[in-house]
Amino acid sequence: METKKTTTTEEVEKNTPKEFALGKKNYLFIAVSFILIVVGFVLMMGSGSTDETYNPDIFSTRRIVIAPTITFIGFVCMIFAILRKPKQ
């Protein structure tokens, strides 16, 4: 009499190669996006105004235009990096 060998899910998982959810370029885009976001937030940093002193630098172009734009571009690139379909 012939016996059939059934494979369990554990055996199937052991035999299948492990693959990442995203490709190498996706992770590269994620790293670049993360750096852009960090650079944007660093550009926004600086001392603020207090009750005793007024700091007009809080309204500089770097803080209210350039830094938020770089941060926004970083977030958009992050979304693109996550949704981009890796090539098989």
PDB file with SEQRES, HELIX, SHEET and CRYST1 records, atoms N, CA, C and O in Angstrom:
SEQRES   1 A   88  MET GLU THR LYS LYS THR THR THR THR GLU GLU VAL GLU          
SEQRES   2 A   88  LYS ASN THR PRO LYS GLU PHE ALA LEU GLY LYS LYS ASN          
SEQRES   3 A   88  TYR LEU PHE ILE ALA VAL SER PHE ILE LEU ILE VAL VAL          
SEQRES   4 A   88  GLY PHE VAL LEU MET MET GLY SER GLY SER THR ASP GLU          
SEQRES   5 A   88  THR TYR ASN PRO ASP ILE PHE SER THR ARG ARG ILE VAL          
SEQRES   6 A   88  ILE ALA PRO THR ILE THR PHE ILE GLY PHE VAL CYS MET          
SEQRES   7 A   88  ILE PHE ALA ILE LEU ARG LYS PRO LYS GLN                      
HELIX    1 AA1 THR A    9  ASN A   15  1                                   7    
HELIX    2 AA2 LYS A   24  MET A   44  1                                  21    
HELIX    3 AA3 PRO A   56  PHE A   59  5                                   4    
HELIX    4 AA4 THR A   61  THR A   61  1                                   1    
HELIX    5 AA5 ARG A   62  ILE A   66  3                                   5    
HELIX    6 AA6 ALA A   67  LEU A   83  1                                  17    
CRYST1    1.000    1.000    1.000  90.00  90.00  90.00 P 1           1          
ATOM      1  N   MET A   1       0.821  -1.165   0.000  1.00  0.00           N  
ATOM      2  CA  MET A   1       0.000   0.000   0.000  1.00  0.00           C  
ATOM      3  C   MET A   1       0.879   1.247   0.000  1.00  0.00           C  
ATOM      4  O   MET A   1       1.900   1.315   0.683  1.00  0.00           O  
ATOM      5  N   GLU A   2       0.472   2.173  -0.744  1.00  0.00           N  
ATOM      6  CA  GLU A   2       1.248   3.400  -0.923  1.00  0.00           C  
ATOM      7  C   GLU A   2       0.744   4.472   0.048  1.00  0.00           C  
ATOM      8  O   GLU A   2      -0.461   4.693   0.171  1.00  0.00           O  
ATOM      9  N   THR A   3       1.680   5.135   0.733  1.00  0.00           N  
ATOM     10  CA  THR A   3       1.279   6.194   1.652  1.00  0.00           C  
ATOM     11  C   THR A   3       1.675   7.535   1.059  1.00  0.00           C  
ATOM     12  O   THR A   3       2.762   7.701   0.506  1.00  0.00           O  
ATOM     13  N   LYS A   4       0.772   8.471   1.191  1.00  0.00           N  
ATOM     14  CA  LYS A   4       1.041   9.820   0.691  1.00  0.00           C  
ATOM     15  C   LYS A   4       1.637  10.643   1.819  1.00  0.00           C  
ATOM     16  O   LYS A   4       1.206  10.579   2.970  1.00  0.00           O  
ATOM     17  N   LYS A   5       2.637  11.412   1.446  1.00  0.00           N  
ATOM     18  CA  LYS A   5       3.252  12.289   2.435  1.00  0.00           C  
ATOM     19  C   LYS A   5       2.637  13.677   2.267  1.00  0.00           C  
ATOM     20  O   LYS A   5       2.709  14.277   1.194  1.00  0.00           O  
ATOM     21  N   THR A   6       2.041  14.167   3.329  1.00  0.00           N  
ATOM     22  CA  THR A   6       1.454  15.501   3.273  1.00  0.00           C  
ATOM     23  C   THR A   6       2.459  16.498   3.841  1.00  0.00           C  
ATOM     24  O   THR A   6       3.163  16.212   4.810  1.00  0.00           O  
ATOM     25  N   THR A   7       2.508  17.646   3.230  1.00  0.00           N  
ATOM     26  CA  THR A   7       3.431  18.679   3.704  1.00  0.00           C  
ATOM     27  C   THR A   7       2.668  19.639   4.601  1.00  0.00           C  
ATOM     28  O   THR A   7       1.549  20.051   4.296  1.00  0.00           O  
ATOM     29  N   THR A   8       3.283  19.975   5.679  1.00  0.00           N  
ATOM     30  CA  THR A   8       2.668  20.936   6.595  1.00  0.00           C  
ATOM     31  C   THR A   8       3.093  22.340   6.198  1.00  0.00           C  
ATOM     32  O   THR A   8       4.011  22.530   5.399  1.00  0.00           O  
ATOM     33  N   THR A   9       2.420  23.300   6.762  1.00  0.00           N  
ATOM     34  CA  THR A   9       2.758  24.696   6.440  1.00  0.00           C  
ATOM     35  C   THR A   9       4.158  25.053   6.934  1.00  0.00           C  
ATOM     36  O   THR A   9       4.832  25.884   6.325  1.00  0.00           O  
ATOM     37  N   GLU A  10       4.599  24.442   8.018  1.00  0.00           N  
ATOM     38  CA  GLU A  10       5.955  24.710   8.513  1.00  0.00           C  
ATOM     39  C   GLU A  10       6.997  24.244   7.516  1.00  0.00           C  
ATOM     40  O   GLU A  10       7.995  24.931   7.296  1.00  0.00           O  
ATOM     41  N   GLU A  11       6.779  23.088   6.912  1.00  0.00           N  
ATOM     42  CA  GLU A  11       7.720  22.572   5.925  1.00  0.00           C  
ATOM     43  C   GLU A  11       7.741  23.451   4.682  1.00  0.00           C  
ATOM     44  O   GLU A  11       8.799  23.682   4.097  1.00  0.00           O  
ATOM     45  N   VAL A  12       6.585  23.936   4.285  1.00  0.00           N  
ATOM     46  CA  VAL A  12       6.500  24.809   3.114  1.00  0.00           C  
ATOM     47  C   VAL A  12       7.230  26.114   3.396  1.00  0.00           C  
ATOM     48  O   VAL A  12       7.955  26.614   2.535  1.00  0.00           O  
ATOM     49  N   GLU A  13       7.048  26.676   4.595  1.00  0.00           N  
ATOM     50  CA  GLU A  13       7.719  27.927   4.950  1.00  0.00           C  
ATOM     51  C   GLU A  13       9.229  27.752   5.002  1.00  0.00           C  
ATOM     52  O   GLU A  13       9.964  28.675   4.652  1.00  0.00           O  
ATOM     53  N   LYS A  14       9.703  26.600   5.427  1.00  0.00           N  
ATOM     54  CA  LYS A  14      11.142  26.357   5.490  1.00  0.00           C  
ATOM     55  C   LYS A  14      11.750  26.261   4.089  1.00  0.00           C  
ATOM     56  O   LYS A  14      12.890  26.673   3.873  1.00  0.00           O  
ATOM     57  N   ASN A  15      10.992  25.721   3.148  1.00  0.00           N  
ATOM     58  CA  ASN A  15      11.523  25.490   1.802  1.00  0.00           C  
ATOM     59  C   ASN A  15      11.404  26.698   0.883  1.00  0.00           C  
ATOM     60  O   ASN A  15      12.110  26.769  -0.123  1.00  0.00           O  
ATOM     61  N   THR A  16      10.535  27.642   1.200  1.00  0.00           N  
ATOM     62  CA  THR A  16      10.387  28.812   0.334  1.00  0.00           C  
ATOM     63  C   THR A  16      11.438  29.858   0.699  1.00  0.00           C  
ATOM     64  O   THR A  16      11.711  30.084   1.878  1.00  0.00           O  
ATOM     65  N   PRO A  17      12.019  30.486  -0.300  1.00  0.00           N  
ATOM     66  CA  PRO A  17      13.023  31.518  -0.010  1.00  0.00           C  
ATOM     67  C   PRO A  17      12.373  32.758   0.589  1.00  0.00           C  
ATOM     68  O   PRO A  17      11.246  33.113   0.243  1.00  0.00           O  
ATOM     69  N   LYS A  18      13.094  33.405   1.485  1.00  0.00           N  
ATOM     70  CA  LYS A  18      12.581  34.609   2.135  1.00  0.00           C  
ATOM     71  C   LYS A  18      12.799  35.798   1.201  1.00  0.00           C  
ATOM     72  O   LYS A  18      13.893  35.992   0.669  1.00  0.00           O  
ATOM     73  N   GLU A  19      11.762  36.575   1.014  1.00  0.00           N  
ATOM     74  CA  GLU A  19      11.847  37.753   0.168  1.00  0.00           C  
ATOM     75  C   GLU A  19      11.378  38.960   0.958  1.00  0.00           C  
ATOM     76  O   GLU A  19      10.473  38.866   1.786  1.00  0.00           O  
ATOM     77  N   PHE A  20      12.005  40.094   0.692  1.00  0.00           N  
ATOM     78  CA  PHE A  20      11.592  41.327   1.328  1.00  0.00           C  
ATOM     79  C   PHE A  20      10.328  41.850   0.655  1.00  0.00           C  
ATOM     80  O   PHE A  20      10.045  41.533  -0.500  1.00  0.00           O  
ATOM     81  N   ALA A  21       9.583  42.648   1.389  1.00  0.00           N  
ATOM     82  CA  ALA A  21       8.340  43.189   0.843  1.00  0.00           C  
ATOM     83  C   ALA A  21       8.618  44.216  -0.250  1.00  0.00           C  
ATOM     84  O   ALA A  21       7.836  44.363  -1.189  1.00  0.00           O  
ATOM     85  N   LEU A  22       9.730  44.918  -0.121  1.00  0.00           N  
ATOM     86  CA  LEU A  22      10.086  45.962  -1.073  1.00  0.00           C  
ATOM     87  C   LEU A  22      11.433  45.637  -1.703  1.00  0.00           C  
ATOM     88  O   LEU A  22      12.211  44.844  -1.173  1.00  0.00           O  
ATOM     89  N   GLY A  23      11.689  46.261  -2.834  1.00  0.00           N  
ATOM     90  CA  GLY A  23      12.941  46.041  -3.528  1.00  0.00           C  
ATOM     91  C   GLY A  23      14.055  46.940  -3.008  1.00  0.00           C  
ATOM     92  O   GLY A  23      13.837  47.785  -2.141  1.00  0.00           O  
ATOM     93  N   LYS A  24      15.245  46.744  -3.551  1.00  0.00           N  
ATOM     94  CA  LYS A  24      16.417  47.501  -3.112  1.00  0.00           C  
ATOM     95  C   LYS A  24      16.258  48.997  -3.398  1.00  0.00           C  
ATOM     96  O   LYS A  24      16.637  49.831  -2.575  1.00  0.00           O  
ATOM     97  N   LYS A  25      15.702  49.334  -4.552  1.00  0.00           N  
ATOM     98  CA  LYS A  25      15.500  50.747  -4.886  1.00  0.00           C  
ATOM     99  C   LYS A  25      14.467  51.394  -3.973  1.00  0.00           C  
ATOM    100  O   LYS A  25      14.579  52.574  -3.641  1.00  0.00           O  
ATOM    101  N   ASN A  26      13.464  50.625  -3.567  1.00  0.00           N  
ATOM    102  CA  ASN A  26      12.463  51.158  -2.647  1.00  0.00           C  
ATOM    103  C   ASN A  26      13.120  51.580  -1.333  1.00  0.00           C  
ATOM    104  O   ASN A  26      12.841  52.658  -0.809  1.00  0.00           O  
ATOM    105  N   TYR A  27      13.988  50.725  -0.811  1.00  0.00           N  
ATOM    106  CA  TYR A  27      14.661  51.054   0.445  1.00  0.00           C  
ATOM    107  C   TYR A  27      15.609  52.232   0.269  1.00  0.00           C  
ATOM    108  O   TYR A  27      15.789  53.025   1.193  1.00  0.00           O  
ATOM    109  N   LEU A  28      16.209  52.354  -0.893  1.00  0.00           N  
ATOM    110  CA  LEU A  28      17.072  53.504  -1.169  1.00  0.00           C  
ATOM    111  C   LEU A  28      16.243  54.789  -1.196  1.00  0.00           C  
ATOM    112  O   LEU A  28      16.644  55.802  -0.623  1.00  0.00           O  
ATOM    113  N   PHE A  29      15.086  54.747  -1.863  1.00  0.00           N  
ATOM    114  CA  PHE A  29      14.190  55.917  -1.885  1.00  0.00           C  
ATOM    115  C   PHE A  29      13.692  56.261  -0.485  1.00  0.00           C  
ATOM    116  O   PHE A  29      13.559  57.437  -0.145  1.00  0.00           O  
ATOM    117  N   ILE A  30      13.418  55.249   0.321  1.00  0.00           N  
ATOM    118  CA  ILE A  30      12.976  55.500   1.696  1.00  0.00           C  
ATOM    119  C   ILE A  30      14.074  56.188   2.492  1.00  0.00           C  
ATOM    120  O   ILE A  30      13.793  57.111   3.256  1.00  0.00           O  
ATOM    121  N   ALA A  31      15.312  55.757   2.328  1.00  0.00           N  
ATOM    122  CA  ALA A  31      16.434  56.386   3.039  1.00  0.00           C  
ATOM    123  C   ALA A  31      16.613  57.841   2.608  1.00  0.00           C  
ATOM    124  O   ALA A  31      16.811  58.719   3.448  1.00  0.00           O  
ATOM    125  N   VAL A  32      16.545  58.099   1.300  1.00  0.00           N  
ATOM    126  CA  VAL A  32      16.687  59.470   0.799  1.00  0.00           C  
ATOM    127  C   VAL A  32      15.531  60.338   1.306  1.00  0.00           C  
ATOM    128  O   VAL A  32      15.736  61.491   1.686  1.00  0.00           O  
ATOM    129  N   SER A  33      14.338  59.789   1.311  1.00  0.00           N  
ATOM    130  CA  SER A  33      13.177  60.533   1.805  1.00  0.00           C  
ATOM    131  C   SER A  33      13.325  60.862   3.280  1.00  0.00           C  
ATOM    132  O   SER A  33      13.009  61.973   3.706  1.00  0.00           O  
ATOM    133  N   PHE A  34      13.801  59.908   4.058  1.00  0.00           N  
ATOM    134  CA  PHE A  34      14.009  60.132   5.481  1.00  0.00           C  
ATOM    135  C   PHE A  34      15.039  61.246   5.705  1.00  0.00           C  
ATOM    136  O   PHE A  34      14.863  62.092   6.582  1.00  0.00           O  
ATOM    137  N   ILE A  35      16.099  61.240   4.921  1.00  0.00           N  
ATOM    138  CA  ILE A  35      17.121  62.295   5.039  1.00  0.00           C  
ATOM    139  C   ILE A  35      16.527  63.650   4.680  1.00  0.00           C  
ATOM    140  O   ILE A  35      16.809  64.640   5.355  1.00  0.00           O  
ATOM    141  N   LEU A  36      15.711  63.714   3.632  1.00  0.00           N  
ATOM    142  CA  LEU A  36      15.060  64.977   3.264  1.00  0.00           C  
ATOM    143  C   LEU A  36      14.159  65.496   4.386  1.00  0.00           C  
ATOM    144  O   LEU A  36      14.150  66.692   4.677  1.00  0.00           O  
ATOM    145  N   ILE A  37      13.416  64.609   5.002  1.00  0.00           N  
ATOM    146  CA  ILE A  37      12.529  65.016   6.088  1.00  0.00           C  
ATOM    147  C   ILE A  37      13.337  65.553   7.268  1.00  0.00           C  
ATOM    148  O   ILE A  37      12.987  66.582   7.847  1.00  0.00           O  
ATOM    149  N   VAL A  38      14.404  64.866   7.618  1.00  0.00           N  
ATOM    150  CA  VAL A  38      15.243  65.312   8.736  1.00  0.00           C  
ATOM    151  C   VAL A  38      15.892  66.656   8.421  1.00  0.00           C  
ATOM    152  O   VAL A  38      15.945  67.534   9.281  1.00  0.00           O  
ATOM    153  N   VAL A  39      16.388  66.824   7.194  1.00  0.00           N  
ATOM    154  CA  VAL A  39      17.002  68.098   6.799  1.00  0.00           C  
ATOM    155  C   VAL A  39      15.972  69.227   6.874  1.00  0.00           C  
ATOM    156  O   VAL A  39      16.288  70.326   7.328  1.00  0.00           O  
ATOM    157  N   GLY A  40      14.761  68.963   6.437  1.00  0.00           N  
ATOM    158  CA  GLY A  40      13.712  69.978   6.513  1.00  0.00           C  
ATOM    159  C   GLY A  40      13.427  70.404   7.936  1.00  0.00           C  
ATOM    160  O   GLY A  40      13.286  71.597   8.206  1.00  0.00           O  
ATOM    161  N   PHE A  41      13.340  69.449   8.853  1.00  0.00           N  
ATOM    162  CA  PHE A  41      13.083  69.796  10.249  1.00  0.00           C  
ATOM    163  C   PHE A  41      14.281  70.503  10.887  1.00  0.00           C  
ATOM    164  O   PHE A  41      14.104  71.389  11.723  1.00  0.00           O  
ATOM    165  N   VAL A  42      15.491  70.118  10.497  1.00  0.00           N  
ATOM    166  CA  VAL A  42      16.681  70.796  11.029  1.00  0.00           C  
ATOM    167  C   VAL A  42      16.720  72.242  10.548  1.00  0.00           C  
ATOM    168  O   VAL A  42      17.099  73.134  11.307  1.00  0.00           O  
ATOM    169  N   LEU A  43      16.332  72.484   9.300  1.00  0.00           N  
ATOM    170  CA  LEU A  43      16.298  73.856   8.794  1.00  0.00           C  
ATOM    171  C   LEU A  43      15.245  74.706   9.500  1.00  0.00           C  
ATOM    172  O   LEU A  43      15.386  75.928   9.565  1.00  0.00           O  
ATOM    173  N   MET A  44      14.208  74.089  10.023  1.00  0.00           N  
ATOM    174  CA  MET A  44      13.182  74.837  10.746  1.00  0.00           C  
ATOM    175  C   MET A  44      13.611  75.190  12.169  1.00  0.00           C  
ATOM    176  O   MET A  44      13.010  76.058  12.802  1.00  0.00           O  
ATOM    177  N   MET A  45      14.642  74.524  12.669  1.00  0.00           N  
ATOM    178  CA  MET A  45      15.058  74.768  14.054  1.00  0.00           C  
ATOM    179  C   MET A  45      15.690  76.147  14.223  1.00  0.00           C  
ATOM    180  O   MET A  45      16.156  76.767  13.268  1.00  0.00           O  
ATOM    181  N   GLY A  46      15.688  76.591  15.450  1.00  0.00           N  
ATOM    182  CA  GLY A  46      16.315  77.854  15.787  1.00  0.00           C  
ATOM    183  C   GLY A  46      15.678  78.437  17.024  1.00  0.00           C  
ATOM    184  O   GLY A  46      14.670  77.936  17.523  1.00  0.00           O  
ATOM    185  N   SER A  47      16.266  79.482  17.500  1.00  0.00           N  
ATOM    186  CA  SER A  47      15.716  80.088  18.709  1.00  0.00           C  
ATOM    187  C   SER A  47      14.462  80.879  18.374  1.00  0.00           C  
ATOM    188  O   SER A  47      14.340  81.453  17.292  1.00  0.00           O  
ATOM    189  N   GLY A  48      13.559  80.898  19.297  1.00  0.00           N  
ATOM    190  CA  GLY A  48      12.310  81.616  19.108  1.00  0.00           C  
ATOM    191  C   GLY A  48      12.321  82.937  19.851  1.00  0.00           C  
ATOM    192  O   GLY A  48      13.332  83.326  20.438  1.00  0.00           O  
ATOM    193  N   SER A  49      11.218  83.607  19.823  1.00  0.00           N  
ATOM    194  CA  SER A  49      11.074  84.857  20.556  1.00  0.00           C  
ATOM    195  C   SER A  49      10.613  84.565  21.980  1.00  0.00           C  
ATOM    196  O   SER A  49       9.896  83.595  22.227  1.00  0.00           O  
ATOM    197  N   THR A  50      11.028  85.405  22.898  1.00  0.00           N  
ATOM    198  CA  THR A  50      10.581  85.307  24.280  1.00  0.00           C  
ATOM    199  C   THR A  50       9.826  86.583  24.637  1.00  0.00           C  
ATOM    200  O   THR A  50       9.681  87.480  23.807  1.00  0.00           O  
ATOM    201  N   ASP A  51       9.353  86.658  25.862  1.00  0.00           N  
ATOM    202  CA  ASP A  51       8.645  87.861  26.309  1.00  0.00           C  
ATOM    203  C   ASP A  51       9.577  89.068  26.379  1.00  0.00           C  
ATOM    204  O   ASP A  51       9.145  90.199  26.157  1.00  0.00           O  
ATOM    205  N   GLU A  52      10.854  88.833  26.688  1.00  0.00           N  
ATOM    206  CA  GLU A  52      11.816  89.931  26.834  1.00  0.00           C  
ATOM    207  C   GLU A  52      12.430  90.361  25.507  1.00  0.00           C  
ATOM    208  O   GLU A  52      12.686  91.546  25.297  1.00  0.00           O  
ATOM    209  N   THR A  53      12.668  89.400  24.608  1.00  0.00           N  
ATOM    210  CA  THR A  53      13.343  89.721  23.342  1.00  0.00           C  
ATOM    211  C   THR A  53      12.518  89.231  22.162  1.00  0.00           C  
ATOM    212  O   THR A  53      11.837  88.208  22.232  1.00  0.00           O  
ATOM    213  N   TYR A  54      12.597  89.976  21.102  1.00  0.00           N  
ATOM    214  CA  TYR A  54      11.913  89.612  19.863  1.00  0.00           C  
ATOM    215  C   TYR A  54      12.971  89.162  18.859  1.00  0.00           C  
ATOM    216  O   TYR A  54      13.960  89.861  18.638  1.00  0.00           O  
ATOM    217  N   ASN A  55      12.764  88.015  18.264  1.00  0.00           N  
ATOM    218  CA  ASN A  55      13.697  87.471  17.287  1.00  0.00           C  
ATOM    219  C   ASN A  55      13.026  87.496  15.914  1.00  0.00           C  
ATOM    220  O   ASN A  55      12.157  86.670  15.638  1.00  0.00           O  
ATOM    221  N   PRO A  56      13.421  88.437  15.052  1.00  0.00           N  
ATOM    222  CA  PRO A  56      12.782  88.500  13.725  1.00  0.00           C  
ATOM    223  C   PRO A  56      13.155  87.325  12.815  1.00  0.00           C  
ATOM    224  O   PRO A  56      12.562  87.151  11.750  1.00  0.00           O  
ATOM    225  N   ASP A  57      14.124  86.530  13.230  1.00  0.00           N  
ATOM    226  CA  ASP A  57      14.560  85.384  12.419  1.00  0.00           C  
ATOM    227  C   ASP A  57      13.487  84.300  12.334  1.00  0.00           C  
ATOM    228  O   ASP A  57      13.573  83.415  11.482  1.00  0.00           O  
ATOM    229  N   ILE A  58      12.485  84.357  13.200  1.00  0.00           N  
ATOM    230  CA  ILE A  58      11.442  83.332  13.135  1.00  0.00           C  
ATOM    231  C   ILE A  58      10.603  83.459  11.867  1.00  0.00           C  
ATOM    232  O   ILE A  58       9.901  82.520  11.494  1.00  0.00           O  
ATOM    233  N   PHE A  59      10.669  84.596  11.212  1.00  0.00           N  
ATOM    234  CA  PHE A  59       9.929  84.803   9.961  1.00  0.00           C  
ATOM    235  C   PHE A  59      10.848  84.791   8.740  1.00  0.00           C  
ATOM    236  O   PHE A  59      10.508  85.360   7.703  1.00  0.00           O  
ATOM    237  N   SER A  60      12.011  84.144   8.857  1.00  0.00           N  
ATOM    238  CA  SER A  60      12.940  84.112   7.726  1.00  0.00           C  
ATOM    239  C   SER A  60      12.411  83.186   6.631  1.00  0.00           C  
ATOM    240  O   SER A  60      11.603  82.294   6.888  1.00  0.00           O  
ATOM    241  N   THR A  61      12.871  83.411   5.434  1.00  0.00           N  
ATOM    242  CA  THR A  61      12.457  82.597   4.284  1.00  0.00           C  
ATOM    243  C   THR A  61      12.852  81.143   4.472  1.00  0.00           C  
ATOM    244  O   THR A  61      12.128  80.238   4.057  1.00  0.00           O  
ATOM    245  N   ARG A  62      13.980  80.923   5.087  1.00  0.00           N  
ATOM    246  CA  ARG A  62      14.449  79.552   5.313  1.00  0.00           C  
ATOM    247  C   ARG A  62      13.471  78.785   6.187  1.00  0.00           C  
ATOM    248  O   ARG A  62      13.202  77.612   5.926  1.00  0.00           O  
ATOM    249  N   ARG A  63      12.935  79.421   7.217  1.00  0.00           N  
ATOM    250  CA  ARG A  63      12.056  78.737   8.167  1.00  0.00           C  
ATOM    251  C   ARG A  63      10.615  78.591   7.688  1.00  0.00           C  
ATOM    252  O   ARG A  63       9.958  77.603   8.017  1.00  0.00           O  
ATOM    253  N   ILE A  64      10.117  79.544   6.927  1.00  0.00           N  
ATOM    254  CA  ILE A  64       8.690  79.471   6.574  1.00  0.00           C  
ATOM    255  C   ILE A  64       8.426  79.051   5.138  1.00  0.00           C  
ATOM    256  O   ILE A  64       7.274  78.814   4.772  1.00  0.00           O  
ATOM    257  N   VAL A  65       9.471  78.954   4.311  1.00  0.00           N  
ATOM    258  CA  VAL A  65       9.257  78.546   2.914  1.00  0.00           C  
ATOM    259  C   VAL A  65      10.111  77.335   2.547  1.00  0.00           C  
ATOM    260  O   VAL A  65       9.584  76.301   2.135  1.00  0.00           O  
ATOM    261  N   ILE A  66      11.423  77.465   2.695  1.00  0.00           N  
ATOM    262  CA  ILE A  66      12.347  76.436   2.204  1.00  0.00           C  
ATOM    263  C   ILE A  66      12.231  75.142   3.008  1.00  0.00           C  
ATOM    264  O   ILE A  66      12.070  74.063   2.438  1.00  0.00           O  
ATOM    265  N   ALA A  67      12.314  75.256   4.329  1.00  0.00           N  
ATOM    266  CA  ALA A  67      12.282  74.049   5.165  1.00  0.00           C  
ATOM    267  C   ALA A  67      10.970  73.266   5.046  1.00  0.00           C  
ATOM    268  O   ALA A  67      11.017  72.046   4.889  1.00  0.00           O  
ATOM    269  N   PRO A  68       9.805  73.914   5.116  1.00  0.00           N  
ATOM    270  CA  PRO A  68       8.572  73.127   4.931  1.00  0.00           C  
ATOM    271  C   PRO A  68       8.452  72.510   3.537  1.00  0.00           C  
ATOM    272  O   PRO A  68       7.891  71.425   3.382  1.00  0.00           O  
ATOM    273  N   THR A  69       8.972  73.195   2.535  1.00  0.00           N  
ATOM    274  CA  THR A  69       8.939  72.646   1.174  1.00  0.00           C  
ATOM    275  C   THR A  69       9.791  71.386   1.079  1.00  0.00           C  
ATOM    276  O   THR A  69       9.363  70.390   0.496  1.00  0.00           O  
ATOM    277  N   ILE A  70      11.000  71.422   1.652  1.00  0.00           N  
ATOM    278  CA  ILE A  70      11.880  70.249   1.636  1.00  0.00           C  
ATOM    279  C   ILE A  70      11.241  69.101   2.413  1.00  0.00           C  
ATOM    280  O   ILE A  70      11.303  67.949   1.985  1.00  0.00           O  
ATOM    281  N   THR A  71      10.630  69.415   3.549  1.00  0.00           N  
ATOM    282  CA  THR A  71       9.967  68.381   4.343  1.00  0.00           C  
ATOM    283  C   THR A  71       8.792  67.774   3.581  1.00  0.00           C  
ATOM    284  O   THR A  71       8.614  66.556   3.589  1.00  0.00           O  
ATOM    285  N   PHE A  72       7.997  68.603   2.928  1.00  0.00           N  
ATOM    286  CA  PHE A  72       6.863  68.106   2.146  1.00  0.00           C  
ATOM    287  C   PHE A  72       7.333  67.212   1.003  1.00  0.00           C  
ATOM    288  O   PHE A  72       6.735  66.168   0.742  1.00  0.00           O  
ATOM    289  N   ILE A  73       8.401  67.618   0.322  1.00  0.00           N  
ATOM    290  CA  ILE A  73       8.957  66.797  -0.758  1.00  0.00           C  
ATOM    291  C   ILE A  73       9.430  65.455  -0.204  1.00  0.00           C  
ATOM    292  O   ILE A  73       9.260  64.422  -0.851  1.00  0.00           O  
ATOM    293  N   GLY A  74      10.021  65.465   0.986  1.00  0.00           N  
ATOM    294  CA  GLY A  74      10.452  64.222   1.623  1.00  0.00           C  
ATOM    295  C   GLY A  74       9.288  63.295   1.905  1.00  0.00           C  
ATOM    296  O   GLY A  74       9.383  62.090   1.673  1.00  0.00           O  
ATOM    297  N   PHE A  75       8.172  63.849   2.410  1.00  0.00           N  
ATOM    298  CA  PHE A  75       6.995  63.013   2.683  1.00  0.00           C  
ATOM    299  C   PHE A  75       6.397  62.462   1.391  1.00  0.00           C  
ATOM    300  O   PHE A  75       5.980  61.305   1.353  1.00  0.00           O  
ATOM    301  N   VAL A  76       6.351  63.259   0.350  1.00  0.00           N  
ATOM    302  CA  VAL A  76       5.824  62.776  -0.938  1.00  0.00           C  
ATOM    303  C   VAL A  76       6.721  61.676  -1.502  1.00  0.00           C  
ATOM    304  O   VAL A  76       6.230  60.674  -2.023  1.00  0.00           O  
ATOM    305  N   CYS A  77       8.031  61.867  -1.397  1.00  0.00           N  
ATOM    306  CA  CYS A  77       8.961  60.830  -1.864  1.00  0.00           C  
ATOM    307  C   CYS A  77       8.817  59.548  -1.049  1.00  0.00           C  
ATOM    308  O   CYS A  77       8.959  58.451  -1.588  1.00  0.00           O  
ATOM    309  N   MET A  78       8.537  59.681   0.238  1.00  0.00           N  
ATOM    310  CA  MET A  78       8.343  58.503   1.089  1.00  0.00           C  
ATOM    311  C   MET A  78       7.114  57.717   0.632  1.00  0.00           C  
ATOM    312  O   MET A  78       7.150  56.489   0.565  1.00  0.00           O  
ATOM    313  N   ILE A  79       6.045  58.413   0.323  1.00  0.00           N  
ATOM    314  CA  ILE A  79       4.841  57.736  -0.171  1.00  0.00           C  
ATOM    315  C   ILE A  79       5.142  57.041  -1.496  1.00  0.00           C  
ATOM    316  O   ILE A  79       4.731  55.901  -1.713  1.00  0.00           O  
ATOM    317  N   PHE A  80       5.857  57.730  -2.374  1.00  0.00           N  
ATOM    318  CA  PHE A  80       6.239  57.130  -3.659  1.00  0.00           C  
ATOM    319  C   PHE A  80       7.100  55.887  -3.444  1.00  0.00           C  
ATOM    320  O   PHE A  80       6.909  54.872  -4.113  1.00  0.00           O  
ATOM    321  N   ALA A  81       8.052  55.969  -2.508  1.00  0.00           N  
ATOM    322  CA  ALA A  81       8.961  54.846  -2.259  1.00  0.00           C  
ATOM    323  C   ALA A  81       8.213  53.632  -1.726  1.00  0.00           C  
ATOM    324  O   ALA A  81       8.556  52.497  -2.059  1.00  0.00           O  
ATOM    325  N   ILE A  82       7.202  53.857  -0.907  1.00  0.00           N  
ATOM    326  CA  ILE A  82       6.444  52.737  -0.351  1.00  0.00           C  
ATOM    327  C   ILE A  82       5.505  52.134  -1.391  1.00  0.00           C  
ATOM    328  O   ILE A  82       5.348  50.914  -1.448  1.00  0.00           O  
ATOM    329  N   LEU A  83       4.884  52.966  -2.206  1.00  0.00           N  
ATOM    330  CA  LEU A  83       3.900  52.467  -3.174  1.00  0.00           C  
ATOM    331  C   LEU A  83       4.507  51.969  -4.474  1.00  0.00           C  
ATOM    332  O   LEU A  83       3.837  51.270  -5.235  1.00  0.00           O  
ATOM    333  N   ARG A  84       5.746  52.308  -4.742  1.00  0.00           N  
ATOM    334  CA  ARG A  84       6.411  51.876  -5.984  1.00  0.00           C  
ATOM    335  C   ARG A  84       6.519  50.361  -6.017  1.00  0.00           C  
ATOM    336  O   ARG A  84       6.973  49.738  -5.057  1.00  0.00           O  
ATOM    337  N   LYS A  85       6.106  49.787  -7.111  1.00  0.00           N  
ATOM    338  CA  LYS A  85       6.132  48.333  -7.248  1.00  0.00           C  
ATOM    339  C   LYS A  85       7.546  47.892  -7.649  1.00  0.00           C  
ATOM    340  O   LYS A  85       8.072  48.355  -8.661  1.00  0.00           O  
ATOM    341  N   PRO A  86       8.162  47.003  -6.863  1.00  0.00           N  
ATOM    342  CA  PRO A  86       9.518  46.559  -7.219  1.00  0.00           C  
ATOM    343  C   PRO A  86       9.492  45.657  -8.457  1.00  0.00           C  
ATOM    344  O   PRO A  86       8.538  44.912  -8.684  1.00  0.00           O  
ATOM    345  N   LYS A  87      10.550  45.743  -9.239  1.00  0.00           N  
ATOM    346  CA  LYS A  87      10.653  44.895 -10.419  1.00  0.00           C  
ATOM    347  C   LYS A  87      11.035  43.491  -9.992  1.00  0.00           C  
ATOM    348  O   LYS A  87      11.882  43.302  -9.119  1.00  0.00           O  
ATOM    349  N   GLN A  88      10.403  42.514 -10.614  1.00  0.00           N  
ATOM    350  CA  GLN A  88      10.634  41.115 -10.247  1.00  0.00           C  
ATOM    351  C   GLN A  88      11.808  40.545 -11.001  1.00  0.00           C  
ATOM    352  O   GLN A  88      12.150  39.377 -10.819  1.00  0.00           O  
TER     353      GLN A  88                                                      
END                                                                             
